[in-house]
Amino acid sequence: MSRDDRRAAIATATVPLLARYGAAVTTRQIAEAANVAEGTLFRAFEDKDELLHAALVAALDPAPLVRAIHDLPGHDSLETTLVALADLVQQSQRATARIVQVAHQFMGDRHGPHRRHGEQDADSHRDARMSAVQDIVGAIEARIAPHAPELRTEPRVAASVFFFLVHGHASPMMSQDGPLDPSQIVDVFLHGVLDDQCQSTGPPAAPVPTASPA
């Protein structure tokens, strides 16, 4: 096995441990999960920090979600397609939510002599997340592009707004009652929050203030 393959295998084996133990996971636990000697870890990685960084990058890899989006069966309606897409995005976010918390913890703990290295890792994670979002939005765009005649915007704009609506509302901080289900999100995305009368006539006119009697 090449060094790169070994690094990838160790990083992948570390991901479930990150979700369970966070940055406190030990190299012994990692070695056992990867079925290698503990010394092998440090022949593949410079130190534990570099190993954890590689595991975080592997955990946040958008490729599985992008593949799932591409592999969705075709649907006749835009609404049905969007519900299926929202469900996939929510499943992915639930799976990575703990890893994102660990990433913030890991970056926050990088102080002292490791601060510069930590800042570089933070930049790397941010770049990876931005790239991941672009990949996911691109995959969503490809699935809704056949419905372009039904859209008021370009498919790319619709895909971006849709992703951030689904992704943003999945956060437990956004709603005390929990996130909306995919059907609710798609209903708001397609039809907005105005009732039919307001959509056709516009919002009610603001009352004109009357002069108070002298």
DOBA-433047 format. One record per residue (C-alpha): x, y, z; residue in three letters. Coordinates in steps of 0.5 Angstrom, whole numbers, plus 500, padded with zeros to 3 digits. Example, Ala and Ser with C-alpha at 12.3 -4.5 7.8 and 13.67 -1.06 7.14 Angstrom:
BEGIN
<r><c1>525</c1><c2>491</c2><c3>516</c3><residuo>ALA</residuo></r>
<r><c1>527</c1><c2>498</c2><c3>514</c3><residuo>SER</residuo></r>
//
This chain:
BEGIN
<r><c1>500</c1><c2>500</c2><c3>500</c3><residuo>MET</residuo></r>
<r><c1>503</c1><c2>507</c2><c3>498</c3><residuo>SER</residuo></r>
<r><c1>504</c1><c2>512</c2><c3>503</c3><residuo>ARG</residuo></r>
<r><c1>498</c1><c2>516</c2><c3>500</c3><residuo>ASP</residuo></r>
<r><c1>493</c1><c2>510</c2><c3>501</c3><residuo>ASP</residuo></r>
<r><c1>495</c1><c2>509</c2><c3>508</c3><residuo>ARG</residuo></r>
<r><c1>494</c1><c2>516</c2><c3>510</c3><residuo>ARG</residuo></r>
<r><c1>487</c1><c2>516</c2><c3>506</c3><residuo>ALA</residuo></r>
<r><c1>485</c1><c2>509</c2><c3>510</c3><residuo>ALA</residuo></r>
<r><c1>488</c1><c2>512</c2><c3>517</c3><residuo>ILE</residuo></r>
<r><c1>484</c1><c2>518</c2><c3>516</c3><residuo>ALA</residuo></r>
<r><c1>477</c1><c2>514</c2><c3>514</c3><residuo>THR</residuo></r>
<r><c1>478</c1><c2>510</c2><c3>520</c3><residuo>ALA</residuo></r>
<r><c1>479</c1><c2>516</c2><c3>524</c3><residuo>THR</residuo></r>
<r><c1>472</c1><c2>519</c2><c3>522</c3><residuo>VAL</residuo></r>
<r><c1>467</c1><c2>515</c2><c3>527</c3><residuo>PRO</residuo></r>
<r><c1>472</c1><c2>516</c2><c3>532</c3><residuo>LEU</residuo></r>
<r><c1>472</c1><c2>523</c2><c3>531</c3><residuo>LEU</residuo></r>
<r><c1>464</c1><c2>523</c2><c3>532</c3><residuo>ALA</residuo></r>
<r><c1>465</c1><c2>519</c2><c3>538</c3><residuo>ARG</residuo></r>
<r><c1>470</c1><c2>522</c2><c3>542</c3><residuo>TYR</residuo></r>
<r><c1>472</c1><c2>529</c2><c3>538</c3><residuo>GLY</residuo></r>
<r><c1>479</c1><c2>531</c2><c3>538</c3><residuo>ALA</residuo></r>
<r><c1>480</c1><c2>528</c2><c3>545</c3><residuo>ALA</residuo></r>
<r><c1>481</c1><c2>521</c2><c3>541</c3><residuo>VAL</residuo></r>
<r><c1>487</c1><c2>518</c2><c3>542</c3><residuo>THR</residuo></r>
<r><c1>493</c1><c2>515</c2><c3>537</c3><residuo>THR</residuo></r>
<r><c1>492</c1><c2>508</c2><c3>541</c3><residuo>ARG</residuo></r>
<r><c1>484</c1><c2>508</c2><c3>539</c3><residuo>GLN</residuo></r>
<r><c1>486</c1><c2>511</c2><c3>532</c3><residuo>ILE</residuo></r>
<r><c1>491</c1><c2>505</c2><c3>531</c3><residuo>ALA</residuo></r>
<r><c1>486</c1><c2>500</c2><c3>533</c3><residuo>GLU</residuo></r>
<r><c1>481</c1><c2>502</c2><c3>529</c3><residuo>ALA</residuo></r>
<r><c1>486</c1><c2>503</c2><c3>523</c3><residuo>ALA</residuo></r>
<r><c1>488</c1><c2>496</c2><c3>524</c3><residuo>ASN</residuo></r>
<r><c1>496</c1><c2>498</c2><c3>524</c3><residuo>VAL</residuo></r>
<r><c1>501</c1><c2>499</c2><c3>529</c3><residuo>ALA</residuo></r>
<r><c1>501</c1><c2>506</c2><c3>533</c3><residuo>GLU</residuo></r>
<r><c1>508</c1><c2>508</c2><c3>530</c3><residuo>GLY</residuo></r>
<r><c1>505</c1><c2>507</c2><c3>523</c3><residuo>THR</residuo></r>
<r><c1>501</c1><c2>513</c2><c3>524</c3><residuo>LEU</residuo></r>
<r><c1>507</c1><c2>517</c2><c3>525</c3><residuo>PHE</residuo></r>
<r><c1>510</c1><c2>514</c2><c3>519</c3><residuo>ARG</residuo></r>
<r><c1>504</c1><c2>516</c2><c3>515</c3><residuo>ALA</residuo></r>
<r><c1>503</c1><c2>523</c2><c3>519</c3><residuo>PHE</residuo></r>
<r><c1>507</c1><c2>528</c2><c3>522</c3><residuo>GLU</residuo></r>
<r><c1>503</c1><c2>529</c2><c3>528</c3><residuo>ASP</residuo></r>
<r><c1>497</c1><c2>527</c2><c3>531</c3><residuo>LYS</residuo></r>
<r><c1>494</c1><c2>534</c2><c3>529</c3><residuo>ASP</residuo></r>
<r><c1>496</c1><c2>533</c2><c3>522</c3><residuo>GLU</residuo></r>
<r><c1>492</c1><c2>526</c2><c3>522</c3><residuo>LEU</residuo></r>
<r><c1>486</c1><c2>529</c2><c3>525</c3><residuo>LEU</residuo></r>
<r><c1>486</c1><c2>535</c2><c3>520</c3><residuo>HIS</residuo></r>
<r><c1>486</c1><c2>529</c2><c3>514</c3><residuo>ALA</residuo></r>
<r><c1>480</c1><c2>526</c2><c3>518</c3><residuo>ALA</residuo></r>
<r><c1>476</c1><c2>532</c2><c3>518</c3><residuo>LEU</residuo></r>
<r><c1>477</c1><c2>533</c2><c3>511</c3><residuo>VAL</residuo></r>
<r><c1>475</c1><c2>526</c2><c3>509</c3><residuo>ALA</residuo></r>
<r><c1>469</c1><c2>527</c2><c3>513</c3><residuo>ALA</residuo></r>
<r><c1>467</c1><c2>533</c2><c3>510</c3><residuo>LEU</residuo></r>
<r><c1>468</c1><c2>530</c2><c3>503</c3><residuo>ASP</residuo></r>
<r><c1>462</c1><c2>532</c2><c3>499</c3><residuo>PRO</residuo></r>
<r><c1>463</c1><c2>526</c2><c3>494</c3><residuo>ALA</residuo></r>
<r><c1>458</c1><c2>522</c2><c3>497</c3><residuo>PRO</residuo></r>
<r><c1>452</c1><c2>527</c2><c3>497</c3><residuo>LEU</residuo></r>
<r><c1>454</c1><c2>529</c2><c3>490</c3><residuo>VAL</residuo></r>
<r><c1>454</c1><c2>522</c2><c3>488</c3><residuo>ARG</residuo></r>
<r><c1>447</c1><c2>521</c2><c3>491</c3><residuo>ALA</residuo></r>
<r><c1>444</c1><c2>527</c2><c3>488</c3><residuo>ILE</residuo></r>
<r><c1>447</c1><c2>524</c2><c3>481</c3><residuo>HIS</residuo></r>
<r><c1>444</c1><c2>517</c2><c3>483</c3><residuo>ASP</residuo></r>
<r><c1>437</c1><c2>520</c2><c3>485</c3><residuo>LEU</residuo></r>
<r><c1>431</c1><c2>517</c2><c3>480</c3><residuo>PRO</residuo></r>
<r><c1>428</c1><c2>521</c2><c3>475</c3><residuo>GLY</residuo></r>
<r><c1>422</c1><c2>525</c2><c3>477</c3><residuo>HIS</residuo></r>
<r><c1>416</c1><c2>528</c2><c3>473</c3><residuo>ASP</residuo></r>
<r><c1>415</c1><c2>534</c2><c3>477</c3><residuo>SER</residuo></r>
<r><c1>420</c1><c2>539</c2><c3>480</c3><residuo>LEU</residuo></r>
<r><c1>417</c1><c2>539</c2><c3>487</c3><residuo>GLU</residuo></r>
<r><c1>418</c1><c2>532</c2><c3>487</c3><residuo>THR</residuo></r>
<r><c1>425</c1><c2>532</c2><c3>485</c3><residuo>THR</residuo></r>
<r><c1>426</c1><c2>538</c2><c3>490</c3><residuo>LEU</residuo></r>
<r><c1>423</c1><c2>534</c2><c3>496</c3><residuo>VAL</residuo></r>
<r><c1>428</c1><c2>528</c2><c3>494</c3><residuo>ALA</residuo></r>
<r><c1>434</c1><c2>533</c2><c3>494</c3><residuo>LEU</residuo></r>
<r><c1>432</c1><c2>536</c2><c3>501</c3><residuo>ALA</residuo></r>
<r><c1>432</c1><c2>529</c2><c3>504</c3><residuo>ASP</residuo></r>
<r><c1>439</c1><c2>528</c2><c3>502</c3><residuo>LEU</residuo></r>
<r><c1>442</c1><c2>534</c2><c3>504</c3><residuo>VAL</residuo></r>
<r><c1>438</c1><c2>534</c2><c3>511</c3><residuo>GLN</residuo></r>
<r><c1>441</c1><c2>526</c2><c3>512</c3><residuo>GLN</residuo></r>
<r><c1>448</c1><c2>529</c2><c3>510</c3><residuo>SER</residuo></r>
<r><c1>448</c1><c2>534</c2><c3>515</c3><residuo>GLN</residuo></r>
<r><c1>445</c1><c2>530</c2><c3>520</c3><residuo>ARG</residuo></r>
<r><c1>451</c1><c2>525</c2><c3>519</c3><residuo>ALA</residuo></r>
<r><c1>456</c1><c2>531</c2><c3>519</c3><residuo>THR</residuo></r>
<r><c1>454</c1><c2>536</c2><c3>524</c3><residuo>ALA</residuo></r>
<r><c1>458</c1><c2>532</c2><c3>530</c3><residuo>ARG</residuo></r>
<r><c1>464</c1><c2>533</c2><c3>525</c3><residuo>ILE</residuo></r>
<r><c1>463</c1><c2>540</c2><c3>524</c3><residuo>VAL</residuo></r>
<r><c1>463</c1><c2>541</c2><c3>532</c3><residuo>GLN</residuo></r>
<r><c1>469</c1><c2>537</c2><c3>532</c3><residuo>VAL</residuo></r>
<r><c1>472</c1><c2>542</c2><c3>527</c3><residuo>ALA</residuo></r>
<r><c1>471</c1><c2>548</c2><c3>531</c3><residuo>HIS</residuo></r>
<r><c1>473</c1><c2>545</c2><c3>537</c3><residuo>GLN</residuo></r>
<r><c1>480</c1><c2>543</c2><c3>534</c3><residuo>PHE</residuo></r>
<r><c1>481</c1><c2>549</c2><c3>531</c3><residuo>MET</residuo></r>
<r><c1>479</c1><c2>553</c2><c3>537</c3><residuo>GLY</residuo></r>
<r><c1>484</c1><c2>549</c2><c3>541</c3><residuo>ASP</residuo></r>
<r><c1>490</c1><c2>551</c2><c3>537</c3><residuo>ARG</residuo></r>
<r><c1>494</c1><c2>556</c2><c3>541</c3><residuo>HIS</residuo></r>
<r><c1>501</c1><c2>557</c2><c3>543</c3><residuo>GLY</residuo></r>
<r><c1>507</c1><c2>555</c2><c3>538</c3><residuo>PRO</residuo></r>
<r><c1>501</c1><c2>551</c2><c3>534</c3><residuo>HIS</residuo></r>
<r><c1>497</c1><c2>557</c2><c3>533</c3><residuo>ARG</residuo></r>
<r><c1>500</c1><c2>559</c2><c3>526</c3><residuo>ARG</residuo></r>
<r><c1>499</c1><c2>551</c2><c3>524</c3><residuo>HIS</residuo></r>
<r><c1>492</c1><c2>552</c2><c3>526</c3><residuo>GLY</residuo></r>
<r><c1>491</c1><c2>558</c2><c3>522</c3><residuo>GLU</residuo></r>
<r><c1>493</c1><c2>555</c2><c3>516</c3><residuo>GLN</residuo></r>
<r><c1>489</c1><c2>549</c2><c3>518</c3><residuo>ASP</residuo></r>
<r><c1>483</c1><c2>553</c2><c3>519</c3><residuo>ALA</residuo></r>
<r><c1>484</c1><c2>556</c2><c3>512</c3><residuo>ASP</residuo></r>
<r><c1>484</c1><c2>549</c2><c3>509</c3><residuo>SER</residuo></r>
<r><c1>478</c1><c2>547</c2><c3>512</c3><residuo>HIS</residuo></r>
<r><c1>474</c1><c2>554</c2><c3>510</c3><residuo>ARG</residuo></r>
<r><c1>477</c1><c2>553</c2><c3>503</c3><residuo>ASP</residuo></r>
<r><c1>475</c1><c2>545</c2><c3>503</c3><residuo>ALA</residuo></r>
<r><c1>468</c1><c2>547</c2><c3>505</c3><residuo>ARG</residuo></r>
<r><c1>467</c1><c2>553</c2><c3>500</c3><residuo>MET</residuo></r>
<r><c1>469</c1><c2>548</c2><c3>495</c3><residuo>SER</residuo></r>
<r><c1>464</c1><c2>542</c2><c3>498</c3><residuo>ALA</residuo></r>
<r><c1>458</c1><c2>547</c2><c3>497</c3><residuo>VAL</residuo></r>
<r><c1>460</c1><c2>549</c2><c3>490</c3><residuo>GLN</residuo></r>
<r><c1>460</c1><c2>542</c2><c3>488</c3><residuo>ASP</residuo></r>
<r><c1>453</c1><c2>540</c2><c3>492</c3><residuo>ILE</residuo></r>
<r><c1>450</c1><c2>546</c2><c3>489</c3><residuo>VAL</residuo></r>
<r><c1>452</c1><c2>544</c2><c3>482</c3><residuo>GLY</residuo></r>
<r><c1>450</c1><c2>537</c2><c3>483</c3><residuo>ALA</residuo></r>
<r><c1>443</c1><c2>540</c2><c3>485</c3><residuo>ILE</residuo></r>
<r><c1>443</c1><c2>545</c2><c3>479</c3><residuo>GLU</residuo></r>
<r><c1>444</c1><c2>539</c2><c3>474</c3><residuo>ALA</residuo></r>
<r><c1>438</c1><c2>536</c2><c3>477</c3><residuo>ARG</residuo></r>
<r><c1>433</c1><c2>542</c2><c3>477</c3><residuo>ILE</residuo></r>
<r><c1>436</c1><c2>544</c2><c3>470</c3><residuo>ALA</residuo></r>
<r><c1>431</c1><c2>540</c2><c3>466</c3><residuo>PRO</residuo></r>
<r><c1>425</c1><c2>544</c2><c3>469</c3><residuo>HIS</residuo></r>
<r><c1>428</c1><c2>551</c2><c3>468</c3><residuo>ALA</residuo></r>
<r><c1>422</c1><c2>553</c2><c3>464</c3><residuo>PRO</residuo></r>
<r><c1>418</c1><c2>553</c2><c3>470</c3><residuo>GLU</residuo></r>
<r><c1>423</c1><c2>557</c2><c3>474</c3><residuo>LEU</residuo></r>
<r><c1>423</c1><c2>565</c2><c3>475</c3><residuo>ARG</residuo></r>
<r><c1>431</c1><c2>565</c2><c3>476</c3><residuo>THR</residuo></r>
<r><c1>437</c1><c2>561</c2><c3>473</c3><residuo>GLU</residuo></r>
<r><c1>438</c1><c2>554</c2><c3>475</c3><residuo>PRO</residuo></r>
<r><c1>444</c1><c2>556</c2><c3>478</c3><residuo>ARG</residuo></r>
<r><c1>441</c1><c2>561</c2><c3>483</c3><residuo>VAL</residuo></r>
<r><c1>435</c1><c2>557</c2><c3>484</c3><residuo>ALA</residuo></r>
<r><c1>440</c1><c2>551</c2><c3>486</c3><residuo>ALA</residuo></r>
<r><c1>444</c1><c2>556</c2><c3>491</c3><residuo>SER</residuo></r>
<r><c1>438</c1><c2>559</c2><c3>494</c3><residuo>VAL</residuo></r>
<r><c1>435</c1><c2>552</c2><c3>495</c3><residuo>PHE</residuo></r>
<r><c1>441</c1><c2>549</c2><c3>498</c3><residuo>PHE</residuo></r>
<r><c1>442</c1><c2>554</c2><c3>503</c3><residuo>PHE</residuo></r>
<r><c1>435</c1><c2>554</c2><c3>505</c3><residuo>LEU</residuo></r>
<r><c1>435</c1><c2>547</c2><c3>507</c3><residuo>VAL</residuo></r>
<r><c1>442</c1><c2>547</c2><c3>510</c3><residuo>HIS</residuo></r>
<r><c1>441</c1><c2>553</c2><c3>514</c3><residuo>GLY</residuo></r>
<r><c1>434</c1><c2>551</c2><c3>517</c3><residuo>HIS</residuo></r>
<r><c1>437</c1><c2>544</c2><c3>519</c3><residuo>ALA</residuo></r>
<r><c1>441</c1><c2>547</c2><c3>525</c3><residuo>SER</residuo></r>
<r><c1>438</c1><c2>546</c2><c3>531</c3><residuo>PRO</residuo></r>
<r><c1>439</c1><c2>553</c2><c3>533</c3><residuo>MET</residuo></r>
<r><c1>434</c1><c2>555</c2><c3>528</c3><residuo>MET</residuo></r>
<r><c1>428</c1><c2>552</c2><c3>531</c3><residuo>SER</residuo></r>
<r><c1>426</c1><c2>550</c2><c3>538</c3><residuo>GLN</residuo></r>
<r><c1>421</c1><c2>545</c2><c3>534</c3><residuo>ASP</residuo></r>
<r><c1>426</c1><c2>542</c2><c3>530</c3><residuo>GLY</residuo></r>
<r><c1>428</c1><c2>543</c2><c3>523</c3><residuo>PRO</residuo></r>
<r><c1>422</c1><c2>543</c2><c3>517</c3><residuo>LEU</residuo></r>
<r><c1>421</c1><c2>537</c2><c3>514</c3><residuo>ASP</residuo></r>
<r><c1>423</c1><c2>536</c2><c3>506</c3><residuo>PRO</residuo></r>
<r><c1>416</c1><c2>537</c2><c3>504</c3><residuo>SER</residuo></r>
<r><c1>415</c1><c2>544</c2><c3>508</c3><residuo>GLN</residuo></r>
<r><c1>422</c1><c2>547</c2><c3>506</c3><residuo>ILE</residuo></r>
<r><c1>420</c1><c2>545</c2><c3>498</c3><residuo>VAL</residuo></r>
<r><c1>413</c1><c2>548</c2><c3>499</c3><residuo>ASP</residuo></r>
<r><c1>416</c1><c2>555</c2><c3>502</c3><residuo>VAL</residuo></r>
<r><c1>421</c1><c2>555</c2><c3>497</c3><residuo>PHE</residuo></r>
<r><c1>417</c1><c2>554</c2><c3>491</c3><residuo>LEU</residuo></r>
<r><c1>411</c1><c2>558</c2><c3>494</c3><residuo>HIS</residuo></r>
<r><c1>414</c1><c2>563</c2><c3>499</c3><residuo>GLY</residuo></r>
<r><c1>410</c1><c2>565</c2><c3>505</c3><residuo>VAL</residuo></r>
<r><c1>405</c1><c2>570</c2><c3>502</c3><residuo>LEU</residuo></r>
<r><c1>398</c1><c2>567</c2><c3>501</c3><residuo>ASP</residuo></r>
<r><c1>395</c1><c2>567</c2><c3>494</c3><residuo>ASP</residuo></r>
<r><c1>391</c1><c2>573</c2><c3>494</c3><residuo>GLN</residuo></r>
<r><c1>397</c1><c2>577</c2><c3>496</c3><residuo>CYS</residuo></r>
<r><c1>401</c1><c2>574</c2><c3>491</c3><residuo>GLN</residuo></r>
<r><c1>397</c1><c2>576</c2><c3>485</c3><residuo>SER</residuo></r>
<r><c1>395</c1><c2>583</c2><c3>488</c3><residuo>THR</residuo></r>
<r><c1>401</c1><c2>585</c2><c3>492</c3><residuo>GLY</residuo></r>
<r><c1>401</c1><c2>586</c2><c3>500</c3><residuo>PRO</residuo></r>
<r><c1>395</c1><c2>590</c2><c3>503</c3><residuo>PRO</residuo></r>
<r><c1>397</c1><c2>598</c2><c3>502</c3><residuo>ALA</residuo></r>
<r><c1>399</c1><c2>601</c2><c3>508</c3><residuo>ALA</residuo></r>
<r><c1>394</c1><c2>606</c2><c3>511</c3><residuo>PRO</residuo></r>
<r><c1>395</c1><c2>613</c2><c3>510</c3><residuo>VAL</residuo></r>
<r><c1>396</c1><c2>617</c2><c3>516</c3><residuo>PRO</residuo></r>
<r><c1>390</c1><c2>622</c2><c3>518</c3><residuo>THR</residuo></r>
<r><c1>392</c1><c2>629</c2><c3>521</c3><residuo>ALA</residuo></r>
<r><c1>390</c1><c2>629</c2><c3>528</c3><residuo>SER</residuo></r>
<r><c1>385</c1><c2>635</c2><c3>530</c3><residuo>PRO</residuo></r>
<r><c1>387</c1><c2>641</c2><c3>532</c3><residuo>ALA</residuo></r>
//
